[in-house]
Amino acid sequence: MPQVLDPFFHQSVVLLVHHQEEGSLGFIINRPTGVKLSEILEDLDIHWLGEQGTMAFFGGPVEPQVGTLIYNPDESSPPGRHQVCQGVALTQHIDDLETMAGKPPDAFRLLLGYAGWGDGQLEEELLRNDWLVAPVDAALLFHETPEEMWRLACQSVGVNPERLPHWTSNDGDGAAN
C-alpha cells in the first residue's frame, strides 16, 4: 500500500510462497535490477540462449546473492520442483538454471534475494493495512511490463490505485521528502 515508504517494498508486488507461525517468505516480482541475465550466467559459465536484453529481478533484501527461478512450467522445464500454484513453479537448483538458459520457458524470472518476515511480523503489517492481498495470478506474475504490475495487482481486487492516498516521508523538520 502507498504508506509503505521503505524503498524495497514501496509499490512492490510480492509472491508469498511460505507462511507459518515462525515467519514468512516471499519474492518481490516487479523490480528489474538493470543487470542482464546473460551477465550473471556468464560468471557461472552458463551460456544464455534467450533474449539478450532479459534482466534479472530484485527478489528482496535478504540474501541478494541467492537466485531463485520462478517460471511457468512446460514440457521443456525441469520436473519435480516446488509448484507454487497452477502455472507457477520455483527452483534454486543450478542445474535447472543451466537447462532453462539453453531453452528458456515462455514465462520466467530470475529473482535475486528474497523477502522474509519474522514471527508475527507479516500479521502485524496486514493488520496495519500495509499490504493489499490478492490471489496469485500467473499472467500477472510474468507480465511483460513490471512497472505496471502494482497497478494491475490493485485493480485485480477492485482497487483503483489512483484513488489511494499518496504518502511522503517526513524527516522530522516538517519538510516532506
N, CA, C and O of each residue as an XYZ file, in Angstrom:
708
protein
N       0.849     -1.184      0.000
C       0.000      0.000      0.000
C       0.891      1.242      0.000
O       2.070      1.149      0.341
N       0.361      2.380     -0.368
C       1.184      3.595     -0.510
C       1.897      4.047      0.764
O       2.937      4.700      0.674
N       1.370      3.720      1.947
C       2.021      4.184      3.173
C       3.340      3.455      3.457
O       4.105      3.881      4.322
N       3.606      2.376      2.745
C       4.868      1.672      2.917
C       5.920      2.416      2.096
O       5.972      2.299      0.872
N       6.754      3.181      2.796
C       7.739      4.024      2.128
C       9.102      3.374      1.986
O       9.969      3.894      1.285
N       9.300      2.238      2.648
C      10.559      1.509      2.519
C      10.821      1.278      1.031
O       9.993      0.667      0.356
N      11.950      1.752      0.506
C      12.193      1.635     -0.935
C      12.213      0.194     -1.451
O      11.993     -0.038     -2.640
N      12.472     -0.766     -0.577
C      12.421     -2.157     -1.010
C      10.993     -2.591     -1.325
O      10.769     -3.424     -2.204
N      10.031     -2.024     -0.604
C       8.668     -2.535     -0.702
C       7.645     -1.542     -1.237
O       6.505     -1.929     -1.496
N       8.008     -0.293     -1.408
C       7.053      0.690     -1.919
C       6.555      0.261     -3.301
O       7.346      0.091     -4.229
N       5.270      0.092     -3.424
C       4.593     -0.354     -4.648
C       5.176     -1.659     -5.189
O       5.289     -1.849     -6.400
N       5.536     -2.540     -4.285
C       6.044     -3.850     -4.690
C       4.905     -4.848     -4.776
O       3.923     -4.773     -4.038
N       5.065     -5.778     -5.696
C       4.187     -6.934     -5.782
C       5.011     -8.105     -5.270
O       6.093     -8.388     -5.785
N       4.491     -8.784     -4.248
C       5.222     -9.862     -3.599
C       4.458    -11.168     -3.771
O       3.259    -11.245     -3.499
N       5.167    -12.182     -4.223
C       4.623    -13.531     -4.282
C       4.983    -14.208     -2.967
O       6.146    -14.535     -2.734
N       3.997    -14.418     -2.111
C       4.216    -15.079     -0.824
C       4.190    -16.587     -1.062
O       3.182    -17.128     -1.517
N       5.301    -17.269     -0.756
C       5.383    -18.700     -1.035
C       5.417    -19.565      0.222
O       5.245    -20.781      0.145
N       5.637    -18.946      1.370
C       5.703    -19.727      2.606
C       5.230    -18.849      3.760
O       5.728    -17.740      3.957
N       4.261    -19.359      4.517
C       3.773    -18.617      5.677
C       3.455    -19.612      6.784
O       2.604    -20.488      6.630
N       4.159    -19.457      7.907
C       3.918    -20.281      9.088
C       4.027    -19.388     10.308
O       4.389    -18.216     10.203
N       3.718    -19.940     11.446
C       3.785    -19.185     12.686
C       5.175    -18.584     12.918
O       5.296    -17.482     13.454
N       6.227    -19.313     12.510
C       7.602    -18.856     12.742
C       8.026    -17.733     11.802
O       9.009    -17.045     12.075
N       7.302    -17.534     10.696
C       7.678    -16.489      9.759
C       7.179    -16.768      8.354
O       6.504    -17.763      8.092
N       7.531    -15.861      7.462
C       7.042    -15.930      6.086
C       8.178    -15.633      5.120
O       9.172    -14.996      5.468
N       7.998    -16.118      3.893
C       8.983    -15.912      2.850
C       8.261    -15.612      1.548
O       7.274    -16.262      1.204
N       8.770    -14.615      0.828
C       8.194    -14.264     -0.463
C       9.237    -13.627     -1.352
O      10.394    -13.463     -0.967
N       8.806    -13.269     -2.553
C       9.687    -12.670     -3.547
C       9.019    -11.450     -4.160
O       7.867    -11.507     -4.588
N       9.756    -10.347     -4.195
C       9.299     -9.179     -4.933
C       9.458     -9.544     -6.407
O      10.522    -10.003     -6.821
N       8.417     -9.344     -7.193
C       8.483     -9.805     -8.574
C       8.421     -8.683     -9.605
O       8.427     -8.950    -10.806
N       8.362     -7.433     -9.154
C       8.215     -6.341    -10.129
C       9.353     -5.326    -10.084
O       9.139     -4.152    -10.386
N      10.556     -5.757     -9.714
C      11.702     -4.851     -9.640
C      12.873     -5.355    -10.495
O      13.730     -6.081     -9.991
N      12.922     -4.979    -11.781
C      14.089     -5.366    -12.577
C      15.350     -4.720    -12.008
O      15.305     -3.593    -11.516
N      16.462     -5.425    -12.076
C      17.704     -4.915    -11.482
C      18.501     -4.036    -12.427
O      19.320     -3.233    -11.980
N      18.277     -4.174    -13.723
C      19.123     -3.494    -14.692
C      20.344     -4.325    -15.059
O      21.141     -3.922    -15.906
N      20.492     -5.489    -14.421
C      21.595     -6.400    -14.717
C      21.069     -7.488    -15.651
O      20.079     -8.156    -15.355
N      21.745     -7.650    -16.772
C      21.308     -8.653    -17.745
C      21.564    -10.061    -17.221
O      22.595    -10.352    -16.615
N      20.593    -10.910    -17.478
C      20.698    -12.305    -17.078
C      21.937    -12.951    -17.703
O      22.607    -13.760    -17.060
N      22.237    -12.600    -18.939
C      23.410    -13.174    -19.608
C      24.703    -12.842    -18.863
O      25.629    -13.653    -18.849
N      24.780    -11.652    -18.240
C      25.977    -11.268    -17.486
C      26.129    -12.121    -16.223
O      27.232    -12.544    -15.878
N      25.022    -12.364    -15.549
C      25.062    -13.193    -14.335
C      25.465    -14.620    -14.691
O      26.305    -15.226    -14.026
N      24.854    -15.141    -15.743
C      25.129    -16.525    -16.129
C      26.544    -16.707    -16.647
O      27.144    -17.767    -16.468
N      27.080    -15.677    -17.289
C      28.462    -15.743    -17.773
C      29.421    -16.006    -16.616
O      30.373    -16.774    -16.758
N      29.172    -15.368    -15.467
C      30.006    -15.590    -14.282
C      29.899    -17.020    -13.758
O      30.779    -17.491    -13.038
N      28.810    -17.711    -14.123
C      28.602    -19.096    -13.691
C      28.974    -20.098    -14.783
O      28.718    -21.295    -14.646
N      29.576    -19.609    -15.861
C      29.916    -20.447    -17.020
C      28.691    -21.141    -17.614
O      28.754    -22.297    -18.032
N      27.575    -20.409    -17.641
C      26.337    -20.904    -18.254
C      26.041    -20.009    -19.450
O      26.036    -18.783    -19.340
N      25.797    -20.638    -20.584
C      25.533    -19.875    -21.809
C      24.035    -19.583    -21.935
O      23.210    -20.496    -21.918
N      23.703    -18.311    -22.059
C      22.314    -17.860    -22.166
C      21.896    -17.834    -23.628
O      22.542    -17.168    -24.437
N      20.828    -18.545    -23.987
C      20.336    -18.595    -25.358
C      19.001    -17.871    -25.530
O      18.394    -17.929    -26.600
N      18.548    -17.196    -24.488
C      17.305    -16.437    -24.582
C      17.553    -15.032    -25.104
O      18.631    -14.732    -25.618
N      16.549    -14.175    -24.970
C      16.673    -12.782    -25.407
C      17.813    -12.102    -24.662
O      17.912    -12.215    -23.440
N      18.665    -11.404    -25.382
C      19.853    -10.795    -24.779
C      19.522     -9.679    -23.791
O      20.322     -9.408    -22.895
N      18.378     -9.031    -23.923
C      18.019     -7.944    -23.013
C      17.328     -8.384    -21.742
O      16.954     -7.537    -20.930
N      17.143     -9.689    -21.535
C      16.437    -10.193    -20.369
C      17.182     -9.813    -19.088
O      18.379    -10.065    -18.949
N      16.448     -9.202    -18.160
C      17.036     -8.723    -16.901
C      16.746     -9.681    -15.743
O      15.738    -10.387    -15.737
N      17.642     -9.686    -14.779
C      17.379    -10.338    -13.503
C      16.518     -9.381    -12.679
O      16.513     -8.176    -12.931
N      15.799     -9.906    -11.710
C      14.922     -9.105    -10.866
C      15.403     -9.146     -9.422
O      16.014    -10.120     -8.984
N      15.118     -8.075     -8.694
C      15.399     -7.986     -7.265
C      14.274     -8.709     -6.544
O      13.129     -8.258     -6.558
N      14.601     -9.832     -5.911
C      13.587    -10.622     -5.221
C      13.355    -10.192     -3.790
O      12.337    -10.541     -3.192
N      14.296     -9.431     -3.228
C      14.159     -8.959     -1.861
C      15.510     -8.684     -1.241
O      16.548     -9.043     -1.797
N      15.490     -8.034     -0.070
C      16.744     -7.600      0.549
C      17.516     -8.688      1.285
O      18.658     -8.461      1.684
N      16.925     -9.855      1.471
C      17.591    -10.926      2.206
C      18.358    -11.808      1.210
O      17.798    -12.264      0.213
N      19.633    -12.037      1.494
C      20.499    -12.886      0.683
C      20.413    -12.571     -0.817
O      20.049    -13.440     -1.609
N      20.746    -11.333     -1.210
C      20.639    -10.962     -2.624
C      21.593    -11.722     -3.544
O      21.473    -11.620     -4.765
N      22.524    -12.472     -2.991
C      23.433    -13.274     -3.797
C      22.819    -14.618     -4.185
O      23.403    -15.358     -4.977
N      21.639    -14.943     -3.630
C      20.974    -16.213     -3.912
C      19.910    -15.992     -4.982
O      19.065    -15.107     -4.856
N      19.959    -16.805     -6.035
C      18.991    -16.690     -7.117
C      17.908    -17.738     -7.021
O      18.153    -18.878     -6.627
N      16.708    -17.335     -7.388
C      15.560    -18.242     -7.445
C      14.873    -18.017     -8.783
O      14.613    -16.880     -9.176
N      14.583    -19.100     -9.471
C      13.822    -19.007    -10.711
C      12.360    -19.253    -10.409
O      12.008    -20.261     -9.796
N      11.497    -18.327    -10.841
C      10.075    -18.643    -10.883
C       9.744    -18.761    -12.360
O      10.238    -17.987    -13.179
N       8.914    -19.722    -12.693
C       8.629    -19.973    -14.097
C       7.293    -20.669    -14.265
O       6.742    -21.258    -13.336
N       6.796    -20.577    -15.491
C       5.593    -21.287    -15.871
C       6.053    -22.619    -16.448
O       6.585    -22.657    -17.557
N       5.856    -23.718    -15.708
C       6.399    -24.997    -16.157
C       5.726    -25.480    -17.444
O       4.510    -25.382    -17.606
N       6.541    -25.995    -18.339
C       6.031    -26.610    -19.560
C       6.809    -27.893    -19.790
O       7.584    -28.311    -18.931
N       6.609    -28.525    -20.947
C       7.247    -29.822    -21.191
C       8.777    -29.748    -21.225
O       9.445    -30.763    -21.027
N       9.344    -28.552    -21.475
C      10.802    -28.444    -21.512
C      11.394    -28.018    -20.169
O      12.616    -27.980    -20.021
N      10.554    -27.699    -19.198
C      11.033    -27.262    -17.885
C      11.442    -28.448    -17.035
O      10.929    -29.552    -17.220
N      12.359    -28.233    -16.107
C      12.744    -29.318    -15.196
C      11.545    -29.784    -14.368
O      10.810    -28.955    -13.833
N      11.344    -31.067    -14.257
C      10.219    -31.594    -13.480
C      10.525    -31.646    -11.986
O      11.681    -31.563    -11.572
N       9.479    -31.782    -11.192
C       9.627    -32.104     -9.789
C      10.085    -30.976     -8.889
O      10.515    -31.247     -7.768
N      10.019    -29.744     -9.312
C      10.397    -28.633     -8.449
C       9.169    -28.125     -7.714
O       8.062    -28.611     -7.944
N       9.356    -27.155     -6.836
C       8.278    -26.655     -5.995
C       7.200    -25.959     -6.833
O       7.467    -24.949     -7.485
N       6.000    -26.500     -6.810
C       4.861    -25.913     -7.514
C       4.184    -24.950     -6.549
O       3.658    -25.375     -5.520
N       4.191    -23.651     -6.867
C       3.568    -22.643     -6.017
C       2.063    -22.699     -6.192
O       1.318    -22.717     -5.212
N       1.618    -22.726     -7.429
C       0.215    -22.842     -7.793
C       0.165    -23.211     -9.268
O       1.210    -23.353     -9.903
N      -1.026    -23.367     -9.820
C      -1.154    -23.696    -11.235
C      -0.438    -22.637    -12.081
O      -0.758    -21.451    -12.000
N       0.523    -23.071    -12.886
C       1.228    -22.169    -13.781
C       2.408    -21.441    -13.179
O       3.011    -20.591    -13.835
N       2.758    -21.767    -11.910
C       3.892    -21.096    -11.264
C       4.689    -22.130    -10.457
O       4.163    -22.776     -9.551
N       5.971    -22.267    -10.813
C       6.877    -23.155    -10.089
C       8.120    -22.361     -9.737
O       8.377    -21.302    -10.309
N       8.889    -22.880     -8.795
C      10.161    -22.225     -8.468
C      11.230    -23.260     -8.201
O      10.950    -24.397     -7.821
N      12.471    -22.830     -8.412
C      13.622    -23.686     -8.167
C      14.830    -22.814     -7.835
O      14.919    -21.658     -8.249
N      15.747    -23.393     -7.084
C      17.028    -22.753     -6.803
C      18.181    -23.650     -7.235
O      19.331    -23.396     -6.877
N      17.885    -24.687     -7.997
C      18.908    -25.634     -8.433
C      19.673    -25.073     -9.627
O      19.067    -24.650    -10.611
N      20.992    -25.068     -9.543
C      21.841    -24.537    -10.609
C      21.666    -25.347    -11.892
O      21.745    -24.787    -12.985
N      21.429    -26.652    -11.776
C      21.209    -27.481    -12.971
C      19.959    -27.029    -13.719
O      19.931    -27.028    -14.949
N      18.932    -26.648    -12.974
C      17.700    -26.154    -13.603
C      17.963    -24.839    -14.328
O      17.459    -24.608    -15.427
N      18.753    -23.990    -13.700
C      19.110    -22.716    -14.324
C      19.844    -22.964    -15.637
O      19.582    -22.304    -16.642
N      20.757    -23.917    -15.615
C      21.510    -24.237    -16.830
C      20.584    -24.778    -17.925
O      20.704    -24.397    -19.089
N      19.676    -25.652    -17.552
C      18.722    -26.205    -18.518
C      17.858    -25.106    -19.118
O      17.664    -25.055    -20.332
N      17.338    -24.225    -18.265
C      16.447    -23.173    -18.754
C      17.195    -22.100    -19.527
O      16.598    -21.425    -20.366
N      18.482    -21.924    -19.269
C      19.276    -20.950    -20.030
C      19.411    -21.399    -21.481
O      19.491    -20.570    -22.388
N      19.436    -22.724    -21.700
C      19.533    -23.260    -23.047
C      18.228    -23.190    -23.810
O      18.223    -23.037    -25.032
N      17.126    -23.301    -23.097
C      15.796    -23.209    -23.714
C      14.846    -22.610    -22.675
O      14.140    -23.337    -21.975
N      14.835    -21.263    -22.581
C      14.015    -20.618    -21.553
C      12.523    -20.902    -21.733
O      12.021    -20.929    -22.857
N      11.818    -21.115    -20.619
C      10.366    -21.257    -20.704
C       9.750    -19.952    -21.213
O      10.396    -18.904    -21.207
N       8.511    -20.032    -21.645
C       7.832    -18.833    -22.146
C       7.747    -17.751    -21.089
O       7.833    -16.565    -21.408
N       7.579    -18.140    -19.844
C       7.435    -17.158    -18.767
C       8.319    -17.564    -17.601
O       8.174    -18.659    -17.056
N       9.236    -16.683    -17.217
C      10.098    -16.954    -16.074
C      10.731    -15.653    -15.592
O      10.734    -14.646    -16.299
N      11.270    -15.696    -14.361
C      12.040    -14.596    -13.802
C      13.163    -15.192    -12.947
O      12.946    -16.151    -12.206
N      14.360    -14.615    -13.056
C      15.423    -14.933    -12.104
C      15.374    -13.842    -11.054
O      15.575    -12.667    -11.360
N      15.107    -14.229     -9.818
C      14.973    -13.298     -8.702
C      16.205    -13.409     -7.812
O      16.595    -14.505     -7.410
N      16.809    -12.271     -7.509
C      17.986    -12.243     -6.643
C      17.563    -11.789     -5.255
O      17.085    -10.669     -5.077
N      17.741    -12.663     -4.278
C      17.315    -12.369     -2.915
C      15.866    -12.747     -2.684
O      15.181    -13.246     -3.577
N      15.416    -12.496     -1.464
C      14.023    -12.766     -1.110
C      13.603    -11.824      0.007
O      14.426    -11.129      0.602
N      12.314    -11.817      0.274
C      11.756    -11.022      1.375
C      11.374    -11.983      2.488
O      10.768    -13.023      2.232
N      11.723    -11.644      3.713
C      11.415    -12.503      4.842
C      10.811    -11.717      5.983
O      11.150    -10.554      6.198
N       9.913    -12.359      6.713
C       9.267    -11.756      7.870
C       9.416    -12.707      9.050
O       9.259    -13.918      8.894
N       9.714    -12.177     10.209
C       9.841    -12.979     11.417
C       8.485    -13.328     11.998
O       7.440    -12.967     11.456
N       8.526    -14.032     13.107
C       7.328    -14.479     13.829
C       6.369    -13.315     14.069
O       6.706    -12.370     14.782
N       5.182    -13.379     13.481
C       4.141    -12.379     13.706
C       4.300    -11.069     12.937
O       3.382    -10.248     12.930
N       5.434    -10.861     12.297
C       5.698     -9.584     11.621
C       4.733     -9.330     10.463
O       4.188     -8.231     10.352
N       4.515    -10.305      9.618
C       3.613    -10.105      8.486
C       2.180     -9.877      8.965
O       1.462     -9.053      8.399
N       1.764    -10.595      9.994
C       0.416    -10.399     10.531
C       0.227     -8.962     11.014
O      -0.815     -8.353     10.769
N       1.250     -8.416     11.709
C       1.183     -7.014     12.158
C       1.043     -6.065     10.980
O       0.246     -5.128     11.024
N       1.815     -6.304      9.926
C       1.761     -5.449      8.743
C       0.393     -5.548      8.057
O      -0.127     -4.551      7.557
N      -0.180     -6.743      8.037
C      -1.523     -6.905      7.463
C      -2.568     -6.165      8.288
O      -3.466     -5.534      7.731
N      -2.454     -6.241      9.623
C      -3.397     -5.533     10.496
C      -3.286     -4.012     10.339
O      -4.273     -3.302     10.534
N      -2.112     -3.511      9.993
C      -1.918     -2.074      9.744
C      -2.361     -1.678      8.340
O      -2.284     -0.509      7.963
N      -2.827     -2.664      7.569
C      -3.213     -2.441      6.169
C      -2.034     -2.000      5.306
O      -2.197     -1.208      4.377
N      -0.841     -2.521      5.620
C       0.330     -2.222      4.804
C       0.309     -2.988      3.485
O       0.949     -2.581      2.516
N      -0.422     -4.088      3.450
C      -0.451     -4.938      2.264
C      -1.874     -5.118      1.770
O      -2.809     -5.242      2.562
N      -2.027     -5.132      0.480
C      -3.272     -5.493     -0.177
C      -3.082     -6.928     -0.641
O      -2.113     -7.228     -1.337
N      -3.991     -7.818     -0.267
C      -3.839     -9.233     -0.567
C      -4.686     -9.582     -1.788
O      -5.862     -9.228     -1.872
N      -4.067    -10.278     -2.721
C      -4.742    -10.696     -3.946
C      -4.376    -12.153     -4.224
O      -3.302    -12.610     -3.832
N      -5.265    -12.880     -4.899
C      -4.904    -14.257     -5.265
C      -3.773    -14.256     -6.292
O      -3.590    -13.292     -7.034
N      -3.020    -15.352     -6.320
C      -1.924    -15.483     -7.272
C      -2.504    -15.575     -8.683
O      -3.457    -16.311     -8.936
N      -1.914    -14.823     -9.577
C      -2.322    -14.822    -10.986
C      -1.050    -14.953    -11.815
O      -0.259    -14.014    -11.896
N      -0.853    -16.119    -12.432
C       0.373    -16.375    -13.189
C       0.568    -15.340    -14.294
O       1.698    -14.925    -14.552
N      -0.505    -14.919    -14.946
C      -0.368    -13.919    -16.012
C       0.190    -12.612    -15.457
O       0.991    -11.950    -16.118
N      -0.224    -12.239    -14.258
C       0.295    -11.015    -13.636
C       1.754    -11.195    -13.224
O       2.561    -10.288    -13.425
N       2.108    -12.345    -12.651
C       3.477    -12.586    -12.199
C       4.495    -12.453    -13.322
O       5.621    -12.006    -13.104
N       4.095    -12.840    -14.506
C       5.013    -12.829    -15.637
C       4.684    -11.712    -16.632
O       5.068    -11.781    -17.800
N       3.979    -10.697    -16.169
C       3.582     -9.597    -17.047
C       4.821     -8.973    -17.684
O       5.850     -8.807    -17.028
N       4.714     -8.636    -18.945
C       5.878     -8.128    -19.682
C       6.312     -6.732    -19.281
O       7.420     -6.310    -19.612
N       5.452     -6.006    -18.568
C       5.806     -4.656    -18.129
C       5.775     -4.603    -16.604
O       4.730     -4.309    -16.024
N       6.906     -4.882    -15.939
C       6.930     -4.931    -14.478
C       6.466     -3.635    -13.822
O       5.908     -3.660    -12.725
N       6.692     -2.512    -14.480
C       6.302     -1.219    -13.915
C       4.788     -1.094    -13.771
O       4.306     -0.262    -13.002
N       4.047     -1.899    -14.492
C       2.579     -1.872    -14.441
C       2.004     -2.876    -13.452
O       0.807     -2.833    -13.168
N       2.813     -3.769    -12.927
C       2.295     -4.880    -12.128
C       1.589     -4.438    -10.861
O       0.563     -5.016    -10.503
N       2.107     -3.428    -10.169
C       1.473     -2.985     -8.927
C       0.070     -2.456     -9.211
O      -0.884     -2.801     -8.513
N      -0.048     -1.628    -10.224
C      -1.354     -1.073    -10.606
C      -2.310     -2.201    -10.987
O      -3.464     -2.208    -10.559
N      -1.838     -3.147    -11.784
C      -2.678     -4.264    -12.204
C      -3.071     -5.157    -11.028
O      -4.196     -5.656    -10.981
N      -2.163     -5.360    -10.086
C      -2.489     -6.160     -8.900
C      -3.589     -5.479     -8.091
O      -4.521     -6.139     -7.631
N      -3.487     -4.172     -7.916
C      -4.541     -3.431     -7.202
C      -5.876     -3.601     -7.918
O      -6.892     -3.909     -7.295
N      -5.863     -3.400     -9.204
C      -7.092     -3.493     -9.988
C      -7.686     -4.897     -9.972
O      -8.899     -5.056    -10.104
N      -6.841     -5.922     -9.810
C      -7.334     -7.299     -9.817
C      -8.275     -7.593     -8.651
O      -9.068     -8.532     -8.713
N      -8.189     -6.795     -7.590
C      -9.090     -6.978     -6.444
C     -10.039     -5.784     -6.289
O     -10.598     -5.560     -5.216
N     -10.211     -5.024     -7.373
C     -11.193     -3.951     -7.376
C     -10.737     -2.643     -6.766
O     -11.572     -1.797     -6.447
N      -9.422     -2.445     -6.591
C      -8.909     -1.209     -6.010
C      -8.339     -0.340     -7.130
O      -7.522     -0.795     -7.929
N      -8.775      0.897     -7.175
C      -8.253      1.855     -8.141
C      -7.033      2.515     -7.502
O      -7.187      3.287     -6.556
N      -5.821      2.232     -7.993
C      -4.619      2.770     -7.351
C      -4.549      4.292     -7.389
O      -3.905      4.898     -6.533
N      -5.195      4.914     -8.359
C      -5.190      6.380     -8.440
C      -6.009      7.014     -7.314
O      -5.848      8.199     -7.020
N      -6.878      6.236     -6.690
C      -7.722      6.760     -5.612
C      -7.132      6.513     -4.236
O      -7.693      6.949     -3.231
N      -6.004      5.819     -4.182
C      -5.347      5.590     -2.895
C      -4.628      6.864     -2.462
O      -4.177      7.631     -3.313
N      -4.513      7.104     -1.165
C      -3.784      8.298     -0.713
C      -2.307      8.204     -1.073
O      -1.741      7.113     -1.144
N      -1.704      9.338     -1.295
C      -0.270      9.392     -1.572
C       0.431      9.812     -0.296
O       0.013     10.764      0.364
N       1.500      9.104      0.057
C       2.216      9.347      1.295
C       3.605      9.871      0.984
O       4.193      9.545     -0.047
N       4.113     10.674      1.879
C       5.500     11.104      1.784
C       6.134     10.901      3.149
O       5.451     10.918      4.173
N       7.429     10.711      3.151
C       8.111     10.555      4.430
C       8.366     11.940      4.997
O       8.359     12.931      4.267
N       8.589     12.002      6.287
C       8.847     13.267      6.947
C      10.139     13.119      7.721
O      10.276     12.210      8.540
N      11.089     14.009      7.465
C      12.398     13.857      8.098
C      12.471     14.478      9.496
O      13.549     14.554     10.085
N      11.325     14.922     10.028
C      11.315     15.428     11.381
C      11.344     16.941     11.472
O      11.024     17.497     12.523
N      11.725     17.631     10.385
C      11.761     19.099     10.458
C      10.548     19.740      9.788
O      10.525     20.944      9.531
N       9.534     18.903      9.508
C       8.329     19.433      8.916
C       8.351     19.442      7.396
O       7.325     19.707      6.769
N       9.476     19.165      6.803
C       9.560     19.165      5.353
C       9.303     17.758      4.814
O       9.913     16.791      5.269
N       8.419     17.655      3.867
C       8.129     16.359      3.264
C       9.206     16.044      2.250
O       9.688     16.932      1.547
N       9.587     14.770      2.174
C      10.591     14.329      1.196
C       9.915     13.859     -0.074
O      10.591     13.449     -1.017
